[in-house]
């Protein structure tokens, strides 16, 4: 859905966001969100995490894997500005 249909202007404060964003779930909705964030937030470095693909590996069925991906992202990438879960797994 385009931003204009969601009540969001095409430009906003997120255009100047800096730092890291972690998108968990690099599949359909995660890929679409990653592409849109890349377009709208040029200063935000985007990381993806998934079981079989992405910048980082995570298995959401294993608590130790979830903890490890958070630790890995912080240690290797710095402060996370935003974490978005698009995995469909809660």
N, C-alpha and C positions, 0 to 999 in steps of 0.2 A: 504494500500500500504506500503510495507516495506521501511524503511528509506533509504536503498541503492538505491531503485528505485526513490526516491525523491531527490537524490543528497546529502543526509546527511550521514555522516560516522556513524558507530555504536556507537562511543563515541564522545562526544563533550563537550562544556562548560556547557551545561545544566545538565550534570551528577553531577555537584557540586552545583546546585541551592539549596538554603535553604530558608525557610520561608513557606508561604502559597500560594496555587493556588486554585482559585475558578472556578469550571466548572459548568456553568449553562446549564441545559438540560441533565439529567442523563440517557436519552434513548440510542438508538443504537449508534450513533456516539459519544455522550458524554461518554458512558460506555467504548467504545473502546479506546477513548483518555485517559480516566482516567486509564485504565489498562496499556496502553503503557507508560504514564507518571510515574506510580508507578514502572514500570520496569526500566525505564531510569533515573529517578531522585529520588534516594532513600532518599535523605535528604529533599525533598519537601513534605510538608504535604498537602494532597489533600482533598478538600471539594467539595461536589456536592450540587447543589441546583435545585429543581424542584417543580412543582406544587403539586405532590402527593408523591414524594420520594426524597431521598437525605438527606444530613446532615442538610441543611437549606431549608426552604420553600420559594418559590417565584412564583408569578403569573405575568407573563410578560405583561398581558393585563391591569394591574393596576400599575400606576406610583408609588403610595405609597408603594406597595409591592417591587418594584425594589429598591427604595430608602432604604427601611427597610432592605432588605437582604444585601446590601452593608454596611450599618451601623452595622448590626448584625455581619457580618464577621469581620469587623475591630475591633469592641468592644470586641468580644469574642475570636478572633483568632489572632489579631495582624496585622501587615503589610502584604498586599497582594502583592506577587511578580508578579503574572499574573492572569488575569481574561479571561476565554475563554467562549464564548457563542456558544453552540452547540444545541440550541433549535429549530432551523429552523424558528424562529419568529424574525423578524427584526422590 
